[in-house]
Amino acid sequence: MIDVNCDEMRLLVQADADGELEAGQAALVAAHVADCEDCARLRDEMTGLRAALRAALPYHAPSAELRARLAGLVAAPEPPRAVVVPFRRRWFAPAGGFAAGAALAAGLLLAVVLPRSDDLTGALIADHVRALQPGHLMDVVSTDQHTVKPWLDERLDFAPPVKDLAAQGFPLEGGRLDYLDGRTVAAMVYRHRLHPIDLYVWPIRGARDAAPELATRDGWHVVRWTRDGMAYRAVSDLAAPDLMRFVALWEGA
């Protein structure tokens, strides 16, 4: 492990609990808390507090006027920069649902190019990796589509479809809210064997139906398509043919 100052790491742990870290930073936090009991305890406290607040506080979707005002206050993004995080080769037991994210922390060197805000594929992969950190993958945990869908419907200004693919080998595990492409989106979590699949859904006005297309970056696969006014993005480290089969099953369900 690299020598990390715990005072600095606590700041990263708190930012990680808020979902503010990029993939390289999140992997650094995961590797550190695997060996540091104090920072791991802080991580658990922060994720527990985050979950309690989400469960207890009401959610109000921002109006279009507010989103436009906030967008006008955000500075233009900087060009992408490379962040290199050195690691000694090390294996540790990942927490539940974290096997794919833990792989980022293994190896001699981890190089991550932070995505620009207009690079949706890069943003999706970074968000998926960040969600794999302990406590981030799901806001609502359930294998029942009739539990996940009402939870999402209540908190979004659209009604995302939720489908049960357990019989086909892709069980639903839950869902969460995320923020992508300038708006709040639904993220449904499926699994195939040990591989989590994030399926992001949001409405896209005036879009024509588009067949699924596969993109691959740094070992991660993203399938994008549009159907009935909804944009879909499936993200996973699952083998590309299996991820495409998941998408075909979703479309046919």
N, C-alpha and C positions, 0 to 999 in steps of 0.2 A: 504493500500500500504506500502511496505517497504520503509525505508528512503534511497533514492538514491542521491548521489552527482551529480548535473547536469553537472559539469565539466567532470566527468568520463562518464556520460551517453552520452554526445555529441560525445565522441570517439566511443562509441558503436553504436550510431545512424549513424555515417559516415561509420563504418564497415558494418552495416546492409544495407545501401544503395548500397554497393558494393557486397552484397551477401556473406559476409565472416563469418557470425555468425551461430552457431549451433542453434538447435531448442529452447533450454532453454534460451539462451541469446536473441534470437529474440523475444520470448514471454515476457521476462523482458522489452525489449525496447517498445514493443507494449503496455504493461500495464502502463509504465511510461508516454509515450507521450499522452495517453488518458487523463491525468490530468495536464500535463505541456505544456502550450501554447508555451513557448520558444523552447523547444525540439521538439514539434510537427511542429513548423514553420521550424526548421532546417531540420527535416525529409522530409518535403514537398519540400524544396529547393534542397536537395540532390537528391531525387528521380526525381524531374523535370530536374535537370542538367544531371542525368544519362540518362534519356529518350532522352533529346535533343542531347547529344553526340552520342548515338546509332543511332539516326536518321540521323545525319549530317555526321558522319565520315565513311569512307569505312571500310569494314571488310575483312581481309586477313587471310585465313586459314593457320595455321602453317604447314610447311613441315614435313615429317616423320623424316628427319634428325634433325630438330630443336626440335621436340618432344622428340627424343631419347636423345639429349644432355641435355635437361631440366630434363628429368627423372633421368639422372645420377647425377644431382646436388641435387636432393631432398633427404633429410635424411630419414632413415627408420622410419615408424610411431611408436609412443609410444603406449603402451597397452591402451585399453579403460579405461577411468576414469569416475566416477559418478559425475555429477554436480547437486547439490540440490539447488533449488531456492525457498525460502519460500514466500508464498503469503497469505494475509488475503482474505477471501471469498469476492469477489467483482464482480459486473456485470457492463459492460459498453457497449455502442452501438458501434459495430464494423464497420469499414469502408467497402465499397463495396468489395465483394469477400473475406471477412476476417472472416466470422462466424466460420469456422472450426478452424482457427489459434487462434482466441480469446479464444476458449475453453481451450487452454493450459494454459492461464493465470488465469483461475478460479480455485478455490479450495484452500485447506489449504497448500498443498505442491506439488511441481512439481519436479520430479526426472527424469533426462535424462541421459542415457548412450550414450556418444559420440561414433559414429561408427568408426571402423577402416577403413582404406582406402580399404581393401579387402572385407569389408562387404557391398556388393552392395545394399542389401535390406535396411539396416540401412541408407546408404547414400541416397537412393531414398526417404525414408520417411523424412529424415532431409531436403533434398532439396525441397520436396513438402511442408513441413511446412513453410520453409523459403519463398517459393514463395507466400504463402498465406498472407504475410505481405503486407501492402498497397504499391502499385506501383511496386511490384515484379512479379505479376502473368503472365503478358503478355508484350511482346515487340511489337507485332502487334495485334491490336484488330479488329476482323472482324468475322462475322458469315458466310462469303463466303469462301468456300474452294479454289476458284479460286483467292482469294486475299492472303490467308495464305500460300498456297503451293508455289507460285512464290517468296514470301518474304523469305521463308526458303531455297528454291533452290538456290537463289542468294547468300546466306551466308554460305552454307554448301558445302562440297565436295561430297555429295550424294543427291539423290532426295527422300525425305520421302513421302510415300503416305499420303494423307489427304482426309478424307471421311466425308460426310454430313449425320449425323444421327439424324437430328432435327425431322423428321417425326416419329422416333421411341422413342422420348423423351429424346434424348441426344444431344442437340444442341452444335455445335462448337462455341467457343467464341473468339479464337485467338491462338497465339503461341508465342514461345520464343526460344532463344538459351540457352543451359545449357552445363555444363561440367561434364561428368560422365565416370567412367571406363577408364580414361586416354585419353578421346577424347571429342570433341564438338559434342553434340547430339541435335536432334530436340525434343521440348516439345510442344505438342498440348494440348490445354485446352478445355475440354468439361464440361458440367454441366448436372446434373440430379436433378431437383428441386433446393434445396439450397446447393447441394453438388458438389464442383468442382472435376474434374477428370483430372489428369495429365497423358498424354500418351507420354512416352519417346520412341524414335526410333533412332536406329543407325545401320550401317552395321556391320556384323560379318562374316568375311571371312571363308568359308569352313564349316559353321555350318549346321547341319541337321535340318529339320523342327521338332519342338517340340510342343506338345499340351499345351494349357494354364494350368498353375499350380498356385494355390492360396497360399499365405503366409500371416499370420496375426501377427502383433506385436503392442502391446500397443494401440489397437483399430484401427490401420491403416491396410488397406488391400493392398497387392501388388500382381498383376497377371503378371506372366512372360510367354512368349512364343517366339518361333522363326519361321519365315515364309519367304521363298524366300530370304534367305541371310540377313534378317533384324532381329535384336533383338527388342522385344517390352516389355515394362513394364508399366502397368496401376496402378496408385496409387491414393487412395481416402479413406475417412472415410465413404463412401457410404456402405450400407449393402452388405455383401459378395455376396448374390445371385444376387443383382442388378448389382454389378460390373462385375460378371461373365456374366450376360446377355449383358452388354455393350460390353464385349470382343467378345461374340458370334455374336452380330450384326455387330461389326467391321469386323470380319473374313468373315461374309457372305455378306457384302456390295460389 
